[in-house]
């Protein structure tokens, strides 16, 4: 199934290799994908652009992606958010599910 060509995803990932693979896979499916690696860049984009969904890492160059999701919710209260993490701990999973996402 090909995505709606107007559908857009914001990818917030600081690992270049993994971000490149995810972005390419999303674009192959027809999604417009913007990628940033910092919370500050994410917030700046969300302040001026509406996205259909966001994929974010937990640990980013300039902070904790989960702790800062309240900022995302102010700009995009109903946007679906997918959280990625290399930290395979129960605490991280609980924080992701209990966050303001």
Order of alpha helices (4+ residues) and beta strands (2+ residues): beta-alpha-beta-alpha-beta-beta-beta-alpha-beta-alpha
